Amino acid sequence: MSSQAQPSPQRDSNSEQREPNSAMRKVTRKEIEGAARTTTLTGSARQVWDKLENKTATIGVVGLGYVGLPLAVEHAKKGFQTVGIDLNQERVLRLNEGHNYIQDVDNEDLTDVVERGLFTAVDDFSTSADIDVFYICVPTPVTAHKDPDVSYIRSAAEEIAKRLRPGQLLILKSTTYPDTTEGVVQPILAEYGRPNDMTLGRDYFLAFSPERIDPGNEEFTTANTPVVVGGVTEACLELACKAMGQVVNHIHPVSSPKVAEMEKLLENIFRSVNIALVNELARLCDRMGGISIWEVVEAAATKPFGYMPFTPGPGIGGHCIPVDPYYLSWLARRYDFETSFITLAARINEEMPYNVVDAVTRAVARQAVSLAEANVLILGVAFKKDVDDVRHSPALKVMELLRDKGVKNIHFADPHVKKVSVSGKNWEMHLEPIEVTDETLRNHDVAVILTDHSAFSYAQIAKQSNVIVDTRNALEDIPHDRDKVMLLGGGSF
Ligand SMILES: NC(=O)c1ccc[n+]([C@@H]2O[C@H](COP(=O)([O-])OP(=O)(O)OC[C@H]3O[C@@H](n4cnc5c(N)ncnc54)[C@H](O)[C@@H]3O)[C@@H](O)[C@H]2O)c1
């Protein structure tokens, strides 16, 4: 069912008092579909519903990053009193002065909601009892051994739990492995709730609703990107759908948080696997020669059904695609299950920066300069086009590997990124971007296009550079100077 979930507040409260973790599937499909017509919310659930309905609910967004800040501003724009909680004091200070740091948030929108007193940021949880609906949007990284690190979720849940009161709804939005909501967050809330005679589903409410924001995407924004919601109990689901429905047009309810958690991993692993497939084919095309993977992908994309185009590149980046497969493979191992396919895809993608560095080495070898003395210019360090996010960016890995190979003169240009730091075993590199001019291009032995930002002048890059390693087919429309170009998947890489 894809719907504008606005179930009416009518239900029997007794059925909400289910014990946590008791059933794998707490809400049936029929119940979800019937929720709008058949149920009655009473007591605390009713209060939360009414506050959302008449826009008097106070919204709390925990973690004001790429996910949390846009969500907080959207709620404030709808007239909700919105509190942003972030442990980063600098971010909190900046926000309260109306200064934005997230590309997807409109500067004027932020200033407006701050000036109207609808949005405030705080750096602790001391006033969290005033909040009716929490969204938890904290990081979910992996450890050095690529195991899930849910310590940020745990810590946010504990802070909320310490001040838990009847009539509070928590919606976890951080991407994580199935059972985090019920296996990690729910016991923390129960530990504080039980001694105070509070029961989940009757007094307080918990759900998982994964985030789908695509930074830099102007077509699909918070309002027009459907979201999936899974509640621990039926009341949790109804309230979470109601809450998300305040800022999102289409809600897709599912039968449990676990389904929603797994669904998010499927979305991201789908991308990882398909990118790996095309990366592998790009390498094969390079080995064979005479076939360009880019032309192959373009041709395959003419099939109007059963195919979706993915393009190769220098590797994957951002906070999601490089991390999420490991959340699932870690969980699978607990069930004596090896996610071989998913792990292989992650490995293929992680090898791509090594291939790029091999290509750069060969590009240097074409010239009268040693690797150690070569000037290498990295064009684009953000993990994807037209964004400023460098987290897990393959560019950082490429720079690290080049430095490890002895390349001393590495520079970068990126209109969206103000600085990068890269480190190896015994060294650290802190770089600021240089401007792309005819002179800088000529002064570098190799230009390496790692991110195909729209702001670059590709005609200029083609004309002025000595040799270009193009990992994005960014020079596709530039007919001149092709003999300088080493294109990933183009047979000359
Ligand atoms: N960035 C994306 O495009 C994207 C898309 C979908 C899902 N996600 C998921 O959303 C979650 C958040 O990602 P993000 O990109 O917004 O992260 P981010 O690093 O941009 O922001 C996280 C914020 O949380 C704050 N924080 C950390 N611990 C905290 C705590 N205990 N209490 C309060 N604040 C705390 C940090 O200071 C930071 O400002 C992750 O699970 C990520 O996988 C991200």
The ligand as an SDF file (V2000), in Angstrom:
LIG
                    3D

 44 48  0  0  0  0  0  0  0  0999 V2000
   23.8100   11.6140    4.2550 N   0  0  0  0  0  0  0  0  0  0  0  0
   22.9260   10.9330    3.5480 C   0  0  0  0  0  0  0  0  0  0  0  0
   22.7680   11.1600    2.3580 O   0  0  0  0  0  0  0  0  0  0  0  0
   22.0590    9.8750    4.1890 C   0  0  0  0  0  0  0  0  0  0  0  0
   20.9760    9.3770    3.4700 C   0  0  0  0  0  0  0  0  0  0  0  0
   20.1620    8.4140    4.0550 C   0  0  0  0  0  0  0  0  0  0  0  0
   20.4580    7.9570    5.3330 C   0  0  0  0  0  0  0  0  0  0  0  0
   21.5350    8.4470    6.0140 N   0  0  0  0  0  0  0  0  0  0  0  0
   21.7700    7.9450    7.3710 C   0  0  0  0  0  0  0  0  0  0  0  0
   21.3510    8.9410    8.2990 O   0  0  0  0  0  0  0  0  0  0  0  0
   22.1860    8.9310    9.4540 C   0  0  0  0  0  0  0  0  0  0  0  0
   22.7920   10.3070    9.6770 C   0  0  0  0  0  0  0  0  0  0  0  0
   23.6130   10.6040    8.5680 O   0  0  0  0  0  0  0  0  0  0  0  0
   24.0980   12.0790    8.2510 P   0  0  0  0  0  0  0  0  0  0  0  0
   24.6940   12.0080    6.9000 O   0  0  0  0  0  0  0  0  0  0  0  0
   23.0320   13.0770    8.5290 O   0  0  0  0  0  0  0  0  0  0  0  0
   25.2490   12.2420    9.3710 O   0  0  0  0  0  0  0  0  0  0  0  0
   26.0360   13.5940    9.7350 P   0  0  0  0  0  0  0  0  0  0  0  0
   27.3710   13.1570   10.2060 O   0  0  0  0  0  0  0  0  0  0  0  0
   25.9250   14.5670    8.6310 O   0  0  0  0  0  0  0  0  0  0  0  0
   25.2200   14.1820   10.9640 O   0  0  0  0  0  0  0  0  0  0  0  0
   25.1200   13.5350   12.1900 C   0  0  0  0  0  0  0  0  0  0  0  0
   25.0380   14.5750   13.2850 C   0  0  0  0  0  0  0  0  0  0  0  0
   24.7680   13.8760   14.5060 O   0  0  0  0  0  0  0  0  0  0  0  0
   25.4690   14.5300   15.5580 C   0  0  0  0  0  0  0  0  0  0  0  0
   25.5550   13.5940   16.6790 N   0  0  0  0  0  0  0  0  0  0  0  0
   26.3480   12.5180   16.8200 C   0  0  0  0  0  0  0  0  0  0  0  0
   26.0550   11.8670   17.9670 N   0  0  0  0  0  0  0  0  0  0  0  0
   25.0470   12.5510   18.5490 C   0  0  0  0  0  0  0  0  0  0  0  0
   24.3080   12.3630   19.7420 C   0  0  0  0  0  0  0  0  0  0  0  0
   24.5280   11.3200   20.5460 N   0  0  0  0  0  0  0  0  0  0  0  0
   23.3570   13.2610   20.0350 N   0  0  0  0  0  0  0  0  0  0  0  0
   23.1230   14.3140   19.2260 C   0  0  0  0  0  0  0  0  0  0  0  0
   23.7770   14.5350   18.0740 N   0  0  0  0  0  0  0  0  0  0  0  0
   24.7280   13.6510   17.7450 C   0  0  0  0  0  0  0  0  0  0  0  0
   26.7880   14.9170   14.9170 C   0  0  0  0  0  0  0  0  0  0  0  0
   27.4140   15.9610   15.6190 O   0  0  0  0  0  0  0  0  0  0  0  0
   26.3340   15.3490   13.5080 C   0  0  0  0  0  0  0  0  0  0  0  0
   26.0500   16.7350   13.4490 O   0  0  0  0  0  0  0  0  0  0  0  0
   23.2000    7.8210    9.2080 C   0  0  0  0  0  0  0  0  0  0  0  0
   22.7220    6.6440    9.7600 O   0  0  0  0  0  0  0  0  0  0  0  0
   23.2160    7.6960    7.6970 C   0  0  0  0  0  0  0  0  0  0  0  0
   23.6120    6.4060    7.2750 O   0  0  0  0  0  0  0  0  0  0  0  0
   22.3260    9.4100    5.4770 C   0  0  0  0  0  0  0  0  0  0  0  0
  1  2  1  0
  2  3  2  0
  2  4  1  0
  4  5  1  0
  4 44  2  0
  5  6  2  0
  6  7  1  0
  7  8  2  0
  8  9  1  0
  8 44  1  0
  9 10  1  0
  9 42  1  0
 10 11  1  0
 11 12  1  0
 11 40  1  0
 12 13  1  0
 13 14  1  0
 14 15  2  0
 14 16  1  0
 14 17  1  0
 17 18  1  0
 18 19  2  0
 18 20  1  0
 18 21  1  0
 21 22  1  0
 22 23  1  0
 23 24  1  0
 23 38  1  0
 24 25  1  0
 25 26  1  0
 25 36  1  0
 26 27  1  0
 26 35  1  0
 27 28  2  0
 28 29  1  0
 29 30  1  0
 29 35  2  0
 30 31  1  0
 30 32  2  0
 32 33  1  0
 33 34  2  0
 34 35  1  0
 36 37  1  0
 36 38  1  0
 38 39  1  0
 40 41  1  0
 40 42  1  0
 42 43  1  0
M  CHG  2   8   1  16  -1
M  END
$$$$
